[in-house]
């Protein structure tokens, strides 16, 4: 993360502007996360199944279009693809904001996800930074996603308390248009429009390795489960706040602000234990155990003290695992295979979000909130059993050396 040579002014401007752009887009996607289960239920014909589909459908269009749009950006340039993706994102947000039915919100959310430009943005970061600064640059952009997630949980309910769910979607339109302004007016132009980098994009000769390596399979399964749980959890958490804790929907932002800030008290010790204490396996297992305990508490009868504790532990476990998994992927492969591995990882992440929303809505209708929480608990415990056997090999920090073109040694 820290290099002897700092970023030059061009790189600093590039990274700051693209991090801002990324955060605008993710803020728009995340703001509805704590809202849809409450506000969409008031629409005609709403059901848990349709609400779950509305929550997760963006993940399906993201997963399907991420690689094709990245390929297109290699041919026509990064900026046209990014601007086009933001226009699609704005269109989807406008349709969702004007919708008077759950089906309209589903269409809008699908179009939001169709602006799948995450990979293209990271490619532009790679284009306009030197190799020795690239890891730092991508980490800064990645950190902006975490900040956007935190801020969205607070801003979304706050805006909805003033203008309802439509106001959140209309604010997202404004953020998308502001993002276009950032691309056209703030992001500096590079004399080289596109270059190939191993840190971004997919390499065909690495696909077989990335899809068959046991360690990468564990990590990809892990991020699928984590985002399945995230989407499924937000189908039930807003209702638990209202019914179990007696918090009005206008005050939900205060709850999220408190638990997210307090979650740092749990996340930071885990990070210190992993990085400075040299115990990454134990820290990762602890994060999974914390998430599992949180789900067990959320699946229990609605006792206010247990719900508060469960919410806090949920954000501790989720935030730590979300921050740790990409690093583990990058440590499992050499730089030559990192782009392909991270592309597959992102696809699994988006598919998990889709499955957690869509399937979670179906199961919520059949099993109820506590049954869905128990399913998520079972998935978390299964992930813990899946991850433990070789976690030491993954998290030890040694990057495997590349061998012949297109091949990597077994970790």
N, C-alpha and C positions, 0 to 999 in steps of 0.2 A: 504493500500500500504506500509506503513512504520511500521515495527515491532521493538520491542526492541532488539530482537536477530537478528543479521545480518546473511546473508547466510554464510555457511562454504565454504572453498575452492573448495570442490567437487561440491557443488551446483552452485557456481559462474562459474566454468568451464562448467558445464552442460548447464546452461542457456545461457551463452555467445555463446557457440558453436552451440546450437540449434537455437538461434536467428539468427546467421550468416547463418545457413543452410536454415532457413525459408526465409530469405531475398534474398538469391541467387535464390531460386525457384520463389518467387513472382516477383523479378526483371525480370526474364526471361518471365513471363507471361504478365507483365504490359508494357514492352518496346514496344510491337507492338501496344498498344492501340492508341497512336496518329499517327500511321503510316499506318495501313492497308487501311484506306479510301483513302489515297493518292497513295501509291505505288502499291497496288493490282489492282487499276483501270487501270494500264498500261499493265496488263497481258491479253493475248487473252481470249475472252469470258467473261470478267469480267462484272458484273452487280451489282447494289446496293443490290439486294437480296443475291447473292452469297458472296459478301464482308461482309454483315451483318452476314451471317451464319458463315463465317470464323472468324469473330470477337468474336462471342458468343458461338460457339459450344463447346469450352473447358468447359463452365459452365455446359452443359448437362452431359458430361462424369464425371465431378467432382461430380455432384449431385447424379448420379447413383452409383458411386463406393466408395464414402467416407465411408459409413457405412460398406459395405462388407469388405473393406480393413482394417478398424479398427477392425472388428471381427477377420479377419485372423491374425492380429498382436497379438491378445490375445492368439492365438493358437501356432503360430510358432515363435513369438518374434517380437519386434519392428524393430530391425536393418535390418533383411532380407526384411521386407516389405518396409521400407524406401529406401533401396538400390534398390530394384526392381522398386519402383515408380520413382526414379530418373533416372534409366536406360530407363524406358518407356518415361519419360519426354525428355531425351536426344534424343531418337529415333524419337519422334514426331518433335522435333526441327530440327533434321537433315533432315527429310523428307520435312518439310516446307521450309528449306533453299535451298534444291535442286529442289524444285517444279518450274515448268515453267507454271503452270496454277493455277487458283483460287481453283480448285478442289483438287489439291495437297496440297495447304495450309490448306484447310478445313480438310483433312485427318490428316495432321501434328498437327493441333491445337486440334483435337479430341484426338489424342494419347497423347499430352501434358497433357490434362485434365485427361486422364486415369491414370496418376501417381498421384492419389488422396491420398496424404499422410499427409494432414494438420492435420486431427484428430489423426493419429498415432504419429506425432511429438509431439502434445500436450499431448498425453498419455505418451510418454517417458519423457516429462518434469515432469508430475505428478509422474511417477515411481521413479524419481531420486531427488525429493525434499521433504522436510518435509512439513507436512500439514500447519504449520504456515508460511511457505515461499511460498506456492504454488500459492496463488493469485498474489503475487508480481512477481513470475517467469513467470506466464502466461501473465501478463501485459507487462513485458519486451519483451517477444516474440511477443505479439500483436503490441507493438510499432514499432518493426522492420518491420512489414508489411506496416505501414504508411510511414516509411522512404523509404522503397523500392518503394512504389508507387510514392513518390515525386521524387526520384532519377531516376526512370524509365522514367518519362515524359521528363526529361532533357537528359539522356544518350541515349535513343532510337533514337530521331531525330538526335542527334549528330553523332552516329554510322552510321545511314542510310545516312547521308549527305556525308559520306566517302565511304561506300561500298554498299549502297542500303539496301533493306529489307532483302536480303539473309544474309548480314553480321550480322544483328541483331539476326537472328535465329542461325547462327553459334556461335555467342558469347553466346547464351543461352545454346548450347551444352557444351561449355567450363564451364559455370556456373554449369550445372548439374553434370558434371564430378568432378568439384571442390567440390560440395556438397557431393559426394560419398567419396571423400578423407576426408572431415570433419567428416563424420559418422564413417569411419573406423579408423582414426588416431587421431582425436581430441576429439570427444565426449567420456567422460569417461565411463567405464563399471561399471555397478552396480551388486552387488552380487545377487540381485533379478531381474530377467529378466522382469517380468510383474506383476503388481498388479492392482486391480480394484479400481478406484477412482470415486467418484460421480461427480467430476468436468469435467471428460471426458467420452466419450462413451455414449451409449444409454441404458436405462433400460426399458425393455419391459413393466413393470407395471406402468411406468410413461407416456407412449405414449398417452393413452387416455386423461389424464389431459392436457398434452402439446398441443394436437391437438384440444382441446375443450375450453380451458380457453380464455375468450374474450381479456384479456390484452395481452397474448402471441400471439393471432391471429392478433391483431393490430400491434404488433412489427414485426411479421413475414411478414405481408403484407407490412409494411413499408420498410423493408430491400429488399424485392422483388422489390418494386417500385424504391427505391434508385439505385439499380444496373441495373434495366431496363433503368432508365434515364441516368446513367453513360455510358452504352454501346451505347445507341441511340445518346447521345450527341457527342460521339467521332466518329460517322458516319458523322457528319456535321461540327463540330468545325474545323478540319483541313482545310476543303474547305473554311470555312468562313475566316480563317486566310489568305489564299491565295487570295481569290477574294474580300473580304470585307476590309481587312487591308493591302493588298499588300505585305505580308510577304512571302518570298520564303521559300520553304520547308526545305532548308538547315539551315534556321535561326529560325525555329519553337522552337528549344530548348531554345532560349533566351526568347521567349514569355512565355513559361511554367515556366522557372526559375523565371521570374519576378512576374507572377501572383501567383505562389505557395508561394513564400516568402512573398509577400504582403498580402496573405490571412491570415497569422498569426495575422495581425493587427485586423482582424475581429473575428478569432476563439478564441483567448485568452480572450478578454472581455466576450464572451459568456460563456466560461468555468468558469471564475471568478464569473459571475452572477449566474451560476448554483450551483457551489460548495460553494463558500464563501458567496454569497449573499442570499443563501437559496431560490432561485427562479428557480428551474429546469424546471418547466412547462413553464414559460415565455421564458426561454432561448431556450428550444426545439422548441416552437412555432416560436420564432424569427429565428432559423435556417431554419425551413421549409419555413417561409415567405421570407427569403433571397434567398433560392434556387428557389422559385416560381418567385420572381422578376427577378432573373438572366435568367430564361427560357423565361420570357416575353420579356426581352431585346434581347435575342438571336432570338426570333421569329419575332421581329420587322424588318422593313427595315434595310439594312446593312449600318447603319451610324457608322463610325469608333469609335467615342467617346462612343456610346452606346454599341458597341461590346466589347471594352476594359472594360467598367464597368460591362457588363454582364459576361465576363470571370472571372473577379476578384470575383464577388459575387457568381458565380457558385462554385468556389473552397472554398470560405468561408463556404457556406452552406453545400456542400458535405463533406468537411473534418470534420466539427463539428458533423454532423449527423452520419457519419461513425464511429467516435470515441465514440459517446454517446450510440448508440443502443445496443451494447453488454452488457454494464453496466446496462442498463435498463432491459434487459432479465434476468441477474443474480440477480437483485433486486426483480424480480417478483416471483421467486421461491426459495425454500429453497435449501440448498446444495445437498440434496438427489435427487432433480429433475433437478439440473442445467445441468448435462451432456446431458440428453435427450433433454432438452429445447434448449441448444446451438447447438446440432446436427441438430435438425429440423430447427433452425434459419440459420445455415450454408447452409443447403440444399436449403432453400428459397432464400438465397443470390445468390447461383450459378444458380438456375433456373431463377432468375431475370436477371442475366448476359446473359444467353442463350436467353431468350425471347427478351431482349433489342437489342441484336445483330441480331438475326434471324428475328423477327417480325419487328424490326426497319428498316432493310434493305428492306423488302417488302413494308413497308409504305413509305420509302424514295423514292422508285421508283414510287409510285403512287401519293404521295402528295407533294414531294419536301422537301427541308430542313426546310422551315418555317412551313409547315404542321406538320412535325414530331416534331419540337420544340413546337408547340401548343399542340400536344397530350401529350408530357411530362409535359407541364404546367398544363394541366387538371389533370394528375395523381398526381402531387405534391399538387395541391389544394384539390383534393379528399382525399389525405393522411392527409392533415392538418385537414380537417373536421372529418376524422375518428379518429385521434389521440387525439384531444382536450378533449373529454368528460371525460376520466378517467386518463389523464396524471398525475394528482396530486397523484393518488393512486399508480401509477407505480414508479414515480420519488421521492417519499417521503423518500426512503432509508430504510424503515422498511422491514426486511426480514420476510416473513411469517413462522410461526413455523410449523414443520411437525406434522402430526397427525398419523393415522394408516399407516402401511406399504403400500406404493404405492399411498397414497392420500395426498393432500395438501389442506388447507383451501382456500376458495375464497379470493383473495386480496380485 
